[in-house]
Amino acid sequence: MAAKKTVKAAKKVCAKAACKKQAKVSKKGFVYHFGAGKADGNGAMKELLGGKGANLAEMAGHPKLKLPVPPGFTITTEVCTYYWNNKRTYPKTLKAEVETNLKKVEKETGKVFGSVNNPLLVSVRSGARSSMPGMMETILNVGLTLKTIPGMIKMTGDERFVYDAYRRLIMMYSDVVMEKAAGIEPKDDKGIRKILDEKLCDVKAAKGYKSDTELTAQELKALCEDFKKTVKKVLGSDFPDDPMQQLWGAIGAVFASWNGKRAVAYRNIEKIPHDWGTAVNVQSMVFGNMGNSSATGVAFTRNPGNGDSHFYGEYLVNAQGEDVVAGIRTPCPINEWSTSGHGNDSESLKKVMPKAYKELDAIQKRLEKHYKDMLDIEFTIENGRLWLLQCRVGKRNGIAAVQIALDMLKEKLINKVEAVLRVSPAQLDELLHPIVDPKAEASAKAIAKGLPAGPGGACGFIVFDSAAAIEAKKAGKECIIVREETNPEDVEGMRAAQAILTARGGMTSHAALVARGWGKCCIVGCSEITVDTAKRIMTVNGKQYKEGDYLTLNGTRGYVYEGKLSMLDAGEKNANLINFLKVCDAVKRLKVRANADTAADAEKAKAFGAQGIGLFRIEHMFYGANSEKPLFALRKMILSGSTEERVKALKEIFPFMKKDIKAALKAMAGFPVTIRLMDPPLHEFIPHSKDAVEAICKALKITPEQFEKRAEALKESNPMMGHRGIRLGVTYPEITEMQARAIFEAAAELIKEGLKITPEIMIPVVCDEKEIVNQKPIIEKVHKEVCAKAGKKIAYTVGTMIEIPRAAITSADIAQVADFYSFGTNDLTQMTFGFSRDDIGAFVPDYIKKGILKNDPFQILDQTGVGFLIRHAVKAGRGVKKNLKIGICGEHGGEPSSVEFCHREGFDYVSCSPFRVPIARLAAAQASAKEMKK
């Protein structure tokens, strides 16, 4: 049901776009011819002709190519737009244009469409501007009818071949045109294609045949008659016996397939606009199934699996293209570089058809040199003659993408700007995280889906609390911590676990933020699961999973699987990754920093190429390993009843804070470090366990009743907008003073060691410039005292985090007293939308599904609303201070489209989790590269 709604929504998008375009006709019209060394279009016309049509025109008509492409024509993407906007009808001129271009094809091939004696057969294929392999439809052998069959037999002298082509046409046409395009929903998920396939298998089984090629002409003829009767019985109409009816049915079905379920789903995943539409390519048929001197195959100019620079591919003798891609028969390698040990390695195309292979190899070299990219090529050999059916930029995995970009740069096929554009952020991410084996995942069914908060894959047994996760880690076992939601007390368990799965929370929830900071696989907001921690049971769709049961998570896609799926090591620290990122750094303008809260995080960030720390959160010293003592002191400070008690607690906190700050500054020596003053939601740190409460009461010398009274006073209706950040410093100046002293003493000691240290003090949750005016004198006073005592100058700046809409609006005033801005887009998004970032899982997915929101604004920066505030703040701030340093430290700092936004708006840097630094470096380089290309 959900899939139907999604398809319906996509159709509405197409129709809406079509209303705006009204199917504008290019000067050429709606149909573009290619073939016989000429073409109406060229490779640059992908928007109009689709990728396939543009490349066919380029191969056929470019003066430096003029390759053997079967003649044909392309019906433009504008017709698809018109089709969906006008109740599946066509522009008035289209029929005449198709007939005119069909006559050109007839002239070039010497055959006539529908002729009894000399019939022309055509293929009808889709071709969107962005490659969508396998997502839309193809119909082969269009034009075969009872009248044209004898002519084909006479022309080819091969009755078996003709009836093999006919049974393929019936299978494809009934499936694509008569069922899918007609909107017929098959019963029990058993469509006409599956029914006909079963009939084919039954005949083979009865005859003892292993392959389709063993069927005789008479057996195929009988099968075709049976197929047609079955089509009539199942679908309620006759298989068409008129060539033109077949042609227009196929054309309409390809346009209809643009909004097929799998095409819509693919576009959603790949972020391909629904209003682009597809072109339709009608091309004269060439046959790879005319016997042992014929073949068909798919090849790549380089290996798409690892980037190896040798020609790579597979083929089948006596077959049509669908046999290769559908896996009906095991293909053979085209050469020695394509061998895989699957049993047919000795039967390479190079050995079986050396002349055709030599020609194909020469053509692929010309094509790669022409397009300057790795290409996917479909070819057919008909009675020894080579034909190219298509070429397109080949799909490749992350390892191959990086290898190919570096090799082509070295070969001087491309420059650095082009090289950084050749690798997508998702591909680069593959090199950074272990992943679930795609083969294993393809055969597994997900039991639940949540928000993909931490990339990569993980496999482990279920635990329900931190203690169990820590015990598993100590025992050398891999576990997945499953929680309703996480809180700071879970951090050690989260660190110990292989992955994190929560029923609640959004992409910037605690679990998500921590997991991404560690590069840990994490799925949050998985509402399909319920967690009973007391009974230690997770329930999914009525099935219970107990502690010790295994799960596999795909954190990149948000899928949860039952049991153990095999994993692949994606090769995190490889030379190619390092070298590619150096190329990125040579192109980018934006600096990339990291959000790092410990020295270990800082070291990891530096290893990934971070150019400083954009966010060091002081309060994170109270989480995780070795936090017991500072956390106890913090609790005493929070629950103190007087200034004296508070100052005493602060003195206990001071050495821990100074130690942590010093370690981070030292790890990032030579680079700027932005230290955010404490911003803890106080309620998170109030103890709840009986032992912890008793310990605090004893330390503060208060009764349990007094504790309850003080704890009750700290409760807030909305803690995220409560007594935190700078508000603590304004209320209790001694807190700001202690933090400033820890920063400056740590810096002074490191400067004495000869290190270059530049702390940047960030004041959080500012809504008015007077707050900074109130706090700056405290910081300046401590700075003078520490410098005098140490006998060293300490360079520093004081700035703020812009995370409240009012701060963005009053930027011109705040810039008077701030040295830098860092946009905290997690809270700025929360306050601008009025969405609680920890509770969006209940409604934002529906907003996206129904088209109210395009993306989750906590994952991808809202450039309209939040972006308006940012643009205003930057312009107003720099209007006051021309060189005001500006950065971003929300989670958007590692999201590619958000990084590009920051580049366009003139930011100095972006800051993100350490494991996202490589992605941010690539995104920053790509933003610069796109600007350079323009």
N, C-alpha and C positions, 0 to 999 in steps of 0.2 A: 504493500500500500504506500509505504514511504517512497519507494522507488518511482511509483506512478506520479506522486505529487512532485517529485524532483524533476521528472521529465516534463510534466505539465508546466512547471515554473520556467524551465529552459525554453519551452516553446513560446511562452509569453514574452520572454526576453528577446527572442528572435523577432517576434511580431512587432514588439515595441520599437526595436532598432529599424525594422523594415519600414515602419511608418515614417521615420525620419528620412530614410534613404529614398523610399518610393522607387526602388530598383532603377537607379540612375544608369543609363546606358552609356558605355564608353563609345568613343567615336567609331570604333571597330564594330560594335554590336555586342551580341551575347555569345557568339561562338568564334573560337580561334583555332585555326588549322595548323597542323604540324606534319612534316614528312617530306621525303624526296629532296632532302637538302635545304628545305625552306621552312619557315615558321612565321606566323603572324605575331607571336609573342616572344618573350625571352625570360631568362632566369630571374630577372629583377621584379617580375610581375606576380609575385606570390599572393598578394592580397586579392588580385582579380582572378588569377588562374589556379590558385592553390599551389602547394609545393610541388606536387606531382606534375601538374600541367605546365608550370613554369619551367621545370627541369626537362620535361620532354621537348618543349619548344627550344630550350637552350641546346640540348644535345643534337636535335635535328637540324636547327637552323643557324647556329653560331658558326661563322666562317672558319674558326680554328678547330671546330669539332666535326660537324656534319656526320654524325655517327649513324649506324644502321638501326634506325628506330622505325617500327611499323607505323605507317601513316595513320593519322586519326585527327580528332579535334577535341577541344575542351569547351564545355559549357560553363560559363563563369559563375563565381560565387554570388554575383548579384541576382542570378536566377533563383538560387536557394533562398535568398532573402525575400524575393518576390513570392516564391512558392508558399512559404510559410505565412506570408501576410495576406495572401489572396486565396485562401481555402484550397491549397494544393493545386493551383492552376499556374499556367505559364504566361509570360508576356506574349502578345499577339504575333510578334515577328519571329518568335523562336522556332516554330515549326518549319518555316521557309528557310531560315538560316541553317538549321540542322540538315535539311534536304540538300541545300546547296553544298554544304561541306561534305556530306556523305558522297555526293557525286565526285568531288575532288579525290576522295579516298578511293572510289571505284576506278577513277582514271589512273591513279598512281599504282594501284595493285593489279589492274587488268581484270578485276572481278566485279560482279554486280550483286548488291545486296538484294536477296530474294530471288535471284536468278535460278531457274531450273537446271541449267546446264553448267553455269560457271559461278556458283554462289560465293559471296563474300560473307564471312562471319566476323563478328566484332566482340570485343570485351567491353564491359561497362564498369568503370571503377570510380571510387571516390577520390578526393584529393584536397584536403583542407590545407590552409596556409602553414599550419604547424602540424608536424607529423603525428598521426594518431594510429599507429600500426595495429591492424586487426580490429579496430573499434567500429568501423563502418563497413559497408557491404561492397561485394564484387560479384558480377555475373559474367561467366565466360561462355563462349560458343553461341552467342545470341545470333539468331538468323537460321538456325537449323530447324527445319520443319519436314513434314512428310513429303512435300514437294521438292525441297532442296536436298534432302538426303541422297537420292539417286545421283544427282549432279556431283555431290561431294565424293561419293564412292567412285564415280567415273574419273574425277579429277585426280584422286589420290591413289586409286587402285587398291584401296585398303578398307574393306567393309567393316572389319573389326574396329579400326580406329574411329570410323564415323559413328558407329553405335556407342562406342565408349564416350565420345564427345557428347552425344545426344543424352545419354543417361546422366552425365555430369550437369548438363544444362537443366534437365528436369529437376534434379536434386537441388541445384542452386536457386533456380527461378521459383520453384514452389515454396522454398524456405524464405527467400528474401522478399520476393514480390508478392506472392499470393498469401503468405501467412503474416510475416512481420510487418511489411508495409501496409497490409490491409488491417492491421490491428487485431488479428485473431490470436487469442490467448490459448495455447495448447492445453489439453486436459492432462492432468497428472504430470505436468512438466515434460510431456512427450510430444515434441513438435514433429512436423512432417519430415524434417531432415533426419531425425532420429529413427522414425518409422521406416523410411526408405533405406537408411543405412542398415537396419536390422534385416531387411529383405535381401540386400546385397550380401550380407554376412551369411544368411541362411543358404543362399545359392552356393556360395563358396564352400560352406561346410558340407553341403550335400554332395558336392563334386570332389571334395578333398583338396581344394585349392588353398594355398597359403597367401597368394597375392592376387590383386585385381587383374593384373596383366595376364593371368592364366585363363580368364574367361574367354570363350570363343565368340565369334561374331553372332552366331545364332542364339547363344545364351544371353548375350547383351541385348539383342533385339527383343527377345522374349521379356527380359527384365524391364526394358523401356515401356513395353505395353502394360506390364503389371504396374509399373510406377504411375503411369497416367491414370489407370483405373483407381489406384489408391488415392491419388491427388483429388480426383473427382469425389470419391467417397468421404475423405477426411475434411477437405476444404470446401466442398460444395460447388465447385466450378471446374470447367475443363482447363487442362493445360493449353495455352494458346498455340495455335498452329499457323499464325500469321507473323511474318518477320517484323513488320512495323509495330504491331501490337507488342511483340516481345521487347523491341527496342525502347518504346516509350514506357512500358511497364518497368523495365530495368532502370531507366533514367529516373523515373519518379521514386523508385525504391531506394536508390542511392541518396536522393535528396531527403527522403523520409528517414533514412538511417542516421542523418545528422542528429536527430533527436531520439535515437534509440537509447535504451537504458544504459548500455555499456559505454556508449559515446558520451552521454551526459555525465556519467560517473567519472570517466577518464578526464573529461575537461575540468570537472570540479577538483580532482586531485592535482592535475597539472596546471590549474589556474589559467586555462585557455578560455577566452571570452565566448559566451554562448551565441553572440550575435555575429560571429565571423562567417558562419556558413561554410559549405563545402562546394567545390567545383565538381563536375562530372567529366570524366575522360572516356571518350568512345574511341577505341583503337582497333585497327584490323588485327584479327587473330593470326598468330603464328603458333605452330604446334610442336610441343616437345614430346608428344605422345604418338608419334608416327613411326615407331619402331626403334631399333637399336642404334640408328644413326641420328636419333633425336634425343634431346635432353632439356631439362630446365633446372635452374638453380638460383641461389641467393649468395652473393659474395660481398665482402667488405674490403676496402683498400688497405685496411689494417685490422688487426685483431681487436674486436670490440670488448673482449673480456679482460685483456691485459695490456693492450696498447702496442703489442709487438708490431713492428713496421712492415711485416711481410703480408702479401696478399693472402686472404683467408676466406674460405667459403665452403658450401656444400652443394651437391647437385644430385639429380636422379635421372637415369636413362629411361626413355619411354614414359614420360610423366608430364603432367601439367603442374603449374605453380602451386596450386592448392595442396598437392601431395607432399611438397617439401615443408610448407609452413604448418600443415595440419598434422604432420607426423604419421601419415598413413603408412609410409614405408621408411625404413631407415636410410637416410641419405649417405652418400659417399663424399669424401673430401675432394676438393678441386686440385690440391697439390700436397706436397710433403709437409708444408707448414700448417695444414688444416687437419692432419691426422689426429684422431682422438682415441683410438683403440676400440672403436665400437664394432669392429668386425669387417668393415668394408674398406679399410684403409688402403689396401693394395689396388683398388679399382678407382684410382684418382682420374679426374678429367684430363689431367696433364698426360696420363698414359693412354687412356681410352680414346680421347679425341685431341691429339696433340696440336693439330692445326687450329681448331676452334679455341683451344686453351691459349695458344700463343697470341691469337688475335685479341682475346678477352683480356689477357694480361697487359698487352700494349695499350688497350683502351682504358683500363682502370688507372694506369699511370698517367695518361693524358688527362683523364677526368679529375684526378686528385690535384694535379698541377694546376688545372683550370679553376677548380672550386676552392683550392687551398684548404681542404678539410677531409676528414675521413668520411668515405661515402659507402652507402648501402646500395648495392646494384642488383637488380633482378634481370635475369637473362634467359633466353630460350634459344636452343639450337634446333633448327628444323632441317632435317636431312643434311646435316653438316654445315648449314649456314647459320651464323651467329646473328641474333637480334637482341637489342637492349630494350627492355620493357619499362624500366624506370631507374632513376638514380635519385638519391636524397641524402642529406646529411645523416650519417648513421648514428643510431642510439648506442650509447656506450656506458659502462659503469664508471665509478669514480676513479678507480685505479687506472683504467685505460684513458680516461679523459685527461688526467694529469700527465701521463706518459706521452700521449699524443701531442698535447700542447707544448711540452718541453722539447720533444723531438722536432716538431715542425718549426719551432723557434730556432733551434740549432741548425736545421736545414735551410733556414731563411725563407721558408714558404710564408711565414707570418712574422709580424713584429710583436713586441711586448704588449702593446695595447690590445691586439687581437688575441694574444695568448691568454690573457686574464679573462677575456670574454668567452673562452672556449670551455671553461669549467664552471658548472653551476654550483651554488652553495650546497645544495643537497648532495652533489657528487663529491665535493670536498669533505663533507661530513662523513661519508662512507670510510674515509681514510682515518678517521679519528676514533671510531667506536666499533666494538665487536657487533656483529649483526646476526640476525636469525638467518639461517640458510634459506635462500629464496625457494629452493626446490622442496625443502621440508615444509615450508610455510604454504606453498601452493597446494599441497595435499592435506593440509590441516584446516579445521574449521574453528574460527574464533568463538570463544564462549561469551566474551563481553568486549565492549569498546569504551574507552575513556579519552581524556585529553592527552595528547602526546607531549608530556612535559619534559622528558629527558631522553635524548636520542640513543639509538643503538638497541641492542637486544640483550636479554638476560634470561637465564634459566636457573631455577632453584626451588627448594621446598618452602612451603608456607610457614611463617612464624607470625605471631600476633603482638609481640611486644619487643622492646629494646633488649631486655635481658636475654631473651631467647636468641635474638640476632647476634648478640655479642658472644654468647656461648658457641653458636655455630661457627662464627669467625675464628674463635680460639681453637676449635676442633678442625679447622681447615675445610669446613663445609660451606657450600654456597646456598644462601637462603633469600627469600623475597619477603620483606616485611609488609604485611597487609593491615591497614588501619582504616577506621571510619574517616579520620582526618589525623594529621600529625600536629604536634606542638613542640616547642623547644626542648622539652624533656626527652623527646624521641631521637634527638640528633645522633647520639652515639650509636644507637641501633640502626639508624638510617645509614650512617657511615659504614657500619659493619656489614649491612645487607648488600646483596648483589644488585637488588632493585627495590623500588618502592611502588606500592599500589594502594591508592586510597579511593574510598567511595565518594568523598566530598572534596571540594576545593577547586580552584581555578588554576590557570597557567602561571599566575604570580602568587599562588598560595605558598605557604611555608615549605611544604614538601617539594613543590616545583622549583622554587628558587634555590633551595639547598642542593637538590639533585643536579640541577644544571651547573651550579658552581663546582660540583665535583665531577661533572661529566658522567653522571650515573643515570642508568636507565630508570625512567619513572613514568607512571601513568596516574593521573589524578582525575577527580570528578567522574569516576566510573560508576555511574548511578545504577547500573544493572547488578551490582554486587551489594549484598548486605553483610555486615560484619558483626558478629557477636563475640567480642573479646573475652567475655566471661566464660562462655562455653567453648571458646577457641574454635569457631566455625565460620566459614565464609559460605554464603549461599548465592548461587547464580541460577536463575530460572528454575527454582525448586530443587536443584541438586546441591548437596552439601560437600564442602571440601574441608578436610581437617588439617590440623597442624602436622606437617610432615609430607602432605601431598605436594606433588610437583606442579609448577606452572612455568610457562615460557611467556615472556613479555616482549612485544615489539614497541619500544618507546618512541620510535620515529613515526609510527602510524597509529599508536594507541590501542593495539590489539592484544587481548589476553587469550592464551591458549592453554588447554589442559595438557599436563604431562611434559615430557622432555622433548624439545625440538633441537636438532643439531644446530650448532653455531659456527660462524666463520670469523676468523681473526682478520680484521680489516687492515692490519699493518699500520698501527698508529705512528710509530717513529720511523719513517722511511726517508731516504735521501731525496726522493722525488718530491715529497711534501715540502721538505725544507727548501729545496731549490725553486719550487713553484712559488712559494710564499715570498721568496726574495724577489722574484719577478713582480709580484703584486706590490711589494713595498717600493719598487722603483717607479711604479705608475701612480700610486695613490697619493692624495694630498692630506686627507684626514689622518690624524694620529689615532692609534688604537691603544687604549688602556684597559685595565682589568679591574673588576670588582673583587677585591681580595681582603680577607679578614684575618689571615694568619701568615706567618713567614712562609709556611709550606705552600699556601695558596699563591703567595707572591712569587716564589721560586717557580712554581708550575706555570704561572702566567708569563714570567720572563722566558721560560723555555719555549712557550708558544709564540714569543715575539711581542709581548706587551711592552708598550713604551711608557709605562708608569702605572700607578694605581689611581683610578678615577673615583673609587669609593672604598674606603676602609671604615667599616662599621664598628665603632668601639664596643658597642654592647654585645657583639658576637663573642667577646671574651667570656661571657657568662654562659655560653652553650658548649656542649661537647666535652672532649677529653680535657682532664685536669682543670675543670671549671668549678669544682666543688667549693673551694675556699673563696674565690672571688664572688661566686654566686651567693654564698652565705653572707658575705660582707654587703653585697648589694641588697639582699633582703633586709638586712639590719638597717641600711640607709632608707629604704623605701618605707619601712615600718617604724622609723624613728619618731619619737614624740616631741623632740626639741632640736634646736640648732646644734647644741652640744653633742647630742647623740648622733646627729647626721654627720657632723664634722669628724667625729671619732670613726664612724663607719667609712667615711671617705678616705681617711688616712690608711685604713686597712686595704681599701681597694687600690690605692695609688701605686704601690710597688708592682702589683700584677699588671695594671694598665700600662705603666711605663715600660715594663719588660716586653709586653706584646707589641706596643707601638715601636719600640726600638728594634725589635726583631724584623718587623715589616719594613721599616725605613732602611735597615741595613740590607735586607734582601733586594730592595729596589733602589739601592744607592746609585746616584747619578741620574735618576729619573724623578719626576714629580710624584708626590703621594698626597692625595686628597683624603684628609681624615675628617669624617663626619662626627660631630659631637654626639653624645649619647641620645638615642631616640627610641627608648624602650616603652612600649605600651605596658605600664606598670603592673596591670592585672596579671600579665603572663608570668610574672616572677613571684607572685604570692604563693607560699607553700601550701599544699593541701594534705599531704600524708601526716599521720599522727606524730611520727618520729620527728619530721622536719619542723612541725609546729612547736613541739616541745623544746627542740633545740633553740629555735628563735626566741621563745619565751624566756628560756634560761639565760641566753646571751643578753637580752634587753632587760632582763629582770622585771618581767611583766607577767600577769596572770593570763591564762587562756581566754578569760572574758575580755581582758584589755586587748589581747591580740585580735579577737573577733571584732571588737569595736573599731580598731585601727584598720583592719582589713576591709571592713564594711565601708569605711570612709573613703577607701581607695577605689571602690567599685564605680564604674562609669557606664552611662547608658550607651555611649558610643566611643569606646576606648581609642579607636583609630583616629578620632578627631578630638581627643581629650587632652589630658595633662601630660604632654610628652614633648620631646625636642627642645626647641628654644624656650618653650613655656616653663620647662623645669628650671632652666638657667635664670629666667627672669624672676621666678618665685624663690629659687634657692641659688643665689649667685655663687655660693661656695662650690657647687657642682661644676660650674663653668671654670672656676679658678683651678680646681683640682685637675681637670682634664687638660687645660692649657699648660699647667706645670709639667704634667706627664709628657706631653708632646715636646715642649721646649727642652726639658732636661735630657730626654732621649736623643733629641737632635744634637744638643751640645756635646754629649759624650761621643757621638759618632763623628762629629766634625773634628773633635780632638784626635780621633783615629785617622784623620786625613780623608774622610769620605765626603762626597758632595751630597748634601742633604737639603731638600727643599720641601718642607711641609706646607700643605695648603689646608687651612682650617675651614671646614664647611659648617655653617650654622643651618640646621634643618628646620623645617616646618615654619618658615618665615611667611608672614602675611602683610607686614608693614616694615618700612625702613627703620622705624623707631626701635624695633626689636634689636636690630643690628647695632644701632646707636647705643642702646642700653648695654649690650654685651661686649662691644669692642674695647672699651676702656679697661675692662677686667683682663682681657687677653693681652692688651698692650702693657699693663702694669706687670703682669707675670713675666712677659717677654723681657722687659728691662731688668727685672730682678735676676732672672736666670742668666742673661748675657753678662751682667755685672759679676755675678758669682763665678761663672765659667771663664770669663775673659775671652769670650768668642762672640762673633757676630752671627746671628742666625737669621737668614733671609726667609721670610714667610709671607703669605697672603691670607686674607680673610674674605671668604665669599659665602655664597648661600646656595641651597638647593631650591630650585623653583618647582614646587610640587602642589601649590595651592593656586587656583585660578586668580585670586586677587593679587598674588605676587606677580603673576605674568602681566596682569592688566596695569599694575602700578610700577612696571619695570623701570621707567624713567626716574622714579624717586629712589628705588632700591639701588640702582646703578651708581647713585651719588656716593654710596657708602660701601659698596661691595666691589671686590677686586675681580671676581669671577662668578659665573653662573654655571650650575650643573642642573640640568633638568631631570627631576625624579619623575619619570613618566608613568611609573606604576600608580603612584598616588594622584598624579595630575589627571590621569585617565579616569581613575576611580571617582574623583571629585567632579570632573567635568561631565561624566555620564550619569553620576549618581548611582553607579553600580558598585556593590560590594564585591571586591575582586575575589573573595573567598567563597562567594555564594552564587557565582554566575552560572555554574554548571546546571542549575535548575531551569534556566530560561534562555541563555545566550545561544545554545545549539539550535533551539527552535527559531530564534531570530535570524540565524544564518540560513537555516533550511528554508524559511519562508521569505527570504530576500529582504528582510528589514535591515539587517546588517550584512555587509559583504564579508567581514572577517571578525574574529574575536579581537576587540580593541586592546586587550591585554597581551596579545601575541604580536599583532601587527599594528603599528602606530596609526591612529586615526588622524590622517593628514588634513581632514576638513575641520573638525571642531577643535581637538587638542592641538592640531597643527596650526590653526589660526592663532591660538594663544601663544604658541612657541614663536611663530613668525613675528607677532606683535612685540613679544618680550625681547627678541633679538634686535629688532629694528630700533625699539625705544631705548634699550640698554646701550647699544653702540652709538646711538645718537648723542648720548651723554659721554660715554667713554669709547672712543673709536677702536681701541685695542682690547676691549673687554673680552677676556678668555671665556669661551663658551663650550660646554660639553654636555653629554647625556650619560646618565648612569642607571637609568631604569633598564628593565630586561629588553626593551626595544633596541638597546645599544648593540645587540648582537644579531638582530633580525635584518636581513639584507635590504628590503625595501625601505625600512626605517633608517638604516645607515645611509642609503642614497638620499633620503630626505634631508638628513643632517648635512650631507655634503653640499646639497643645493642651497641650504640656508646659511652656509658659511661657517659652520661649527669648526672648532679647533680640534676636537677629538670626540670619540665615542668610547664608552667604557662598558664592558660586559663580563660575564663569568669567564674564568680562565679558559675553560674548554671551548668557549665560543670565539676566542680571540682569532684563531685562523680564519673562521667564517667572516668575522668582521673585517679582517685584513683584505680578504678577497672582495667583499662587498664594497669596501672603500675604494679599492683599485678599480672595480667595475664601474662605480659611479664616475670616477675620473675618466676612465676609458670611453664611456658613453658620451661624456662631455667633449672629449677630444675628437671623437668620430663625427659629432655634429658640426 
